[in-house]
Amino acid sequence: MDLFQAITERKSIRAFKPDPVPKEKVEEILQWVTNAPSAINLQPWEFFVVMNEEKERLSRRLVKSYREKQISCSPGNVKPLADEFTKRGVQSFQLMDPYLKEMGKDFNAFINEGSCNFYGAPVAVILCLDNAFSKARLVDIGVALGYFVLVAQASGLATCPVGLINAYEDDIKETLDIPDNKEVVIGVALGHPDWDSPVNRFKTPREGLDSFVKWID
Ligand SMILES: Cc1cc2nc3c(=O)[nH]c(=O)nc-3n(C[C@H](O)[C@H](O)[C@H](O)COP(=O)(O)O)c2cc1C
């Protein structure tokens, strides 16, 4: 699959088949991902790959914590967002909702508990950054995430980035024995898409370039 096809076909998948993904396949994806650029070639990313019973254990812990603490998916703004951003967020909820209604699911429960369960994917990858780095290095982790979702797509697998789990960093670190000096940046669900699930028919729209680009010449 070429890059443009992977970009066109990729979307976040929120229902996975239980079929396992071989360790070698995940290894191959990560090998490609490490070609990503990073500042001064520091390659600051660290990947904790969680599979099999350990992945189920992690999901159980996160879902339990979510039910106790009820911290939901949110963009975590530090100031009120401009209307244009808020509108995009609301629009994506509204567009996804009919698919969840078809499944008889409540939006919040599906997204929050689904995120904690990595939507049933057999593999959860947790991307971490050593806390000796400045926040500027989060960019490098974002670049690695971008590579990851596209390489996985090109390998015939599907993904969903999961930022919600950041709110449960302590649970993740304790469950997976991740050292204190590693910061959990983002998780990714990885597996085979369940195309029978209505939610996987959902595709987010994008604004035109005019919304994002200022030409200066
Ligand atoms: C940093 C980041 C965090 C995200 N966190 C979550 C999450 O916690 N739960 C979820 O269901 N989707 C999450 N997503 C997926 C986004 O909702 C999705 O990328 C966006 O709606 C665009 O849709 P697409 O990926 O299908 O193109 C996240 C994506 C990114 C890049």
PDBQT file of the ligand as one rigid body, heavy atoms in Angstrom, charges set to zero:
ROOT
HETATM    1  C1  LIG A 301      -3.829  12.867  20.666  1.00  0.00    +0.000 C 
HETATM    2  C2  LIG A 301      -5.100  12.090  20.362  1.00  0.00    +0.000 A 
HETATM    3  C3  LIG A 301      -5.875  11.593  21.413  1.00  0.00    +0.000 A 
HETATM    4  C4  LIG A 301      -7.030  10.865  21.126  1.00  0.00    +0.000 A 
HETATM    5  N1  LIG A 301      -7.729  10.293  22.160  1.00  0.00    +0.000 NA
HETATM    6  C5  LIG A 301      -8.815   9.549  21.901  1.00  0.00    +0.000 A 
HETATM    7  C6  LIG A 301      -9.499   8.876  22.957  1.00  0.00    +0.000 A 
HETATM    8  O1  LIG A 301      -9.125   8.943  24.130  1.00  0.00    +0.000 OA
HETATM    9  N2  LIG A 301     -10.578   8.137  22.629  1.00  0.00    +0.000 N 
HETATM   10  C7  LIG A 301     -11.026   8.013  21.344  1.00  0.00    +0.000 A 
HETATM   11  O2  LIG A 301     -12.019   7.318  21.109  1.00  0.00    +0.000 OA
HETATM   12  N3  LIG A 301     -10.380   8.620  20.311  1.00  0.00    +0.000 NA
HETATM   13  C8  LIG A 301      -9.291   9.375  20.568  1.00  0.00    +0.000 A 
HETATM   14  N4  LIG A 301      -8.600   9.953  19.543  1.00  0.00    +0.000 N 
HETATM   15  C9  LIG A 301      -9.061   9.782  18.154  1.00  0.00    +0.000 C 
HETATM   16  C10 LIG A 301      -9.687  11.071  17.631  1.00  0.00    +0.000 C 
HETATM   17  O3  LIG A 301     -10.970  11.220  18.162  1.00  0.00    +0.000 OA
HETATM   18  C11 LIG A 301      -9.702  11.014  16.098  1.00  0.00    +0.000 C 
HETATM   19  O4  LIG A 301      -8.384  10.961  15.625  1.00  0.00    +0.000 OA
HETATM   20  C12 LIG A 301     -10.411  12.211  15.474  1.00  0.00    +0.000 C 
HETATM   21  O5  LIG A 301     -11.767  12.224  15.827  1.00  0.00    +0.000 OA
HETATM   22  C13 LIG A 301     -10.265  12.203  13.949  1.00  0.00    +0.000 C 
HETATM   23  O6  LIG A 301     -10.806  11.019  13.442  1.00  0.00    +0.000 OA
HETATM   24  P1  LIG A 301      -9.965   9.958  12.588  1.00  0.00    +0.000 P 
HETATM   25  O7  LIG A 301      -8.797   9.510  13.445  1.00  0.00    +0.000 OA
HETATM   26  O8  LIG A 301     -10.932   8.849  12.346  1.00  0.00    +0.000 OA
HETATM   27  O9  LIG A 301      -9.512  10.637  11.346  1.00  0.00    +0.000 OA
HETATM   28  C14 LIG A 301      -7.447  10.680  19.791  1.00  0.00    +0.000 A 
HETATM   29  C15 LIG A 301      -6.648  11.174  18.743  1.00  0.00    +0.000 A 
HETATM   30  C16 LIG A 301      -5.490  11.857  19.021  1.00  0.00    +0.000 A 
HETATM   31  C17 LIG A 301      -4.625  12.347  17.881  1.00  0.00    +0.000 C 
ENDROOT
TORSDOF 0
